[in-house]
């Protein structure tokens, strides 16, 4: 009796590992837990011996990519936690509301601001009351309020340089965050115009009383307070994007500034000691382990010949490579409801299929946007549930509308990629 071809065993292991990640995430496992098991399955079914697998594991854990990604995610989550707990987020929102009187603009800005300056999972629930209160002046129905909360919260994700998805994509593909942004910014601008036309075209600006001259001074003060509250992120973005400072170090500068925001005059040492405790309490071990596990999983997947053989077979049967580039990240994002998981599964599979001339933001950026579109409209996306629960909209209607928006984003991303 002939033995089973090792390539077939490896192919079964690779396929099983992908579906296992999706299944385990859907039933409530942490991403890193699902990845640990999937990595073990890959090691059992590949043709390597133990020493080779240990070598892959060691090289992956000690790689510059692993250090960069984990340090970025740890710094961002701890910064976001401290920023929120010291009241800087509340201060930012209050001053925004004072400076901007047009409720249509506030409906866009509140969800976006929460997304930018808060790392709370399911953070759409934080901006929902702000959107509801602002929408009363426009008399918007609940479904449109819910959609505004979802759209403007998540649209900014594509151009936020500290989003875990873009950090992961940049770390794995060796394409700079700035280069990804050069692709996603035009996508976001176009989709923003389309979304705003669809959501707000029926709502003219309400008549407002002119502001007394005495408020001019208060407006200047509010602007200063707004810049102060946003300064940790602004500093990190300026250092990282415009001056090329290593992003983890740029974030350290932002963290240092955060410690001194809203610092009372008395008992500074006690307050700083308390903030230090709050800062370290914001460490998200599960997210850090998940990012590290994605790096290891990616390296084991890159060793698998069978997946390349299977994909080449599909390509040989006439399936366009562009279909794989678009469909795989979208499907995994939709099923998992997790952008990082989708990219962690997709990039190791697709990158080996691309020639050197295709390892550009034109194709890899499209993978990122497709993954985002799938994750956004996923039925297991936490923000959809908390938004639906708050506004009491029909869940099916909200999911359908969000997926329409996701499809628009993907189509715009595909159109923009033609120019890269």
C-alpha positions, 0 to 999 in steps of 0.5 A: 500500500503506497504512502500518502503524498506529503504534499496532500497531507500538507494541503489538508493541514493548511486548509484545515488550519484556515477553517479552524481559525474562522470556526474558533473565532466565531464560537468565541475563542481569542484570535491568538488561541485559534492561531496557536492551534493552527500553527501546531497543525501546520507543524504536524502536517508539513514535511519539516522535522522538529528542528526545522519547525523550531527554527522557523518559530525562533526566526519568526519570534525574533524577527524585526517584523515581530518586534515592530508589530508587537511594540506598535500595538502595545504602545497604541493600546496603552496610549489609548487607555491612558488618553481616555482614563485621564479625561482627554477624550471627553475634553476633545469631544466637548471642544469639538462640539463647541467649535462646530455648530453644524449637526451634519458635520458633528454626525461625521466627526463624533464617530470618527474622533472616537475611532481615532482616539479610542481603542475600546473594542466595539467603540461605536457604542461610545459615539452612538449617544452623541450621534443620536443627540445630534441627529435629533436636530436633523430629525433623522430616522434611527436606521440612518443614525445607525448607519452614520455611526457605523460609516463615519466611525469605520471610514477613518480606519482606512487612513488611520496610521495606527490602525492594527490592520494597516500596521500588520499589512505594512509589517508583513509586506515591507511597504511603508504605512505612508505608501499605504496611506497614499492609496487609501486616502483617495479611496476614503475621500471618494467614499466619503463624498458618496456616503455623505451624499447618500446619508445626509443629502436630505438634511439641510443645515438648520438655521442657527443663531449667530454667535455673540462676539463674546464667544470668539475668545472662548472659541480660541480657547476651545481650539487650544484645548482641542489641540492639547487633547489630540496632541499625543496622536498628532505628535506621533503622526507628525514624527512617524509620517513626516519625519520618518521616525521609527513609529514605536519611538514616535508613539513613545513621544506621544505617550510622554505628552499624554502623561502631562495633559490635564495635569493639576498644579498640586500633587503632581508626583501623586498624579503621575504615579497614578497615571503610570499605574493606569498606563500599564493597566492598559496593556492588552496581552490578548491583542499583543499575543494575537499579532505575534501569533499572526507573524508566526502563522504567516511564516509557517504558511510561507513554507507551505508549497501545497497552497501555492500549488493549489492556487497555481492550479486554479490559476491554470484553470482560468481563475484570474489572479485578481479574483483571488486578490479580491475574494480571499481577503473579503471572504475571510474578513466577512466570516471572521469579523476581524481585519487582522485575522483576515490579513494574517490568513490572506497575505501569506497565501497571496504574496507568494503568488505575486511576482516582484513587480506585483508586490506593490500597493496597487495589489497589496493595498487592494487586499487591505481594502478588500479585507476591510470591506469584508470585516466591516459588513461581517455579521459577527462585527461587534460594532454592528451589534452594539450600534443596532442595540442602541438605535433599535434598528432591524439587524438585517436592514443594518447589516445589508446597508453596511454591506452596501457601503462595504461594496462601494468601498471595495469598488472604489478601491479597485478603481483607484488601484488602476492608477498605481 
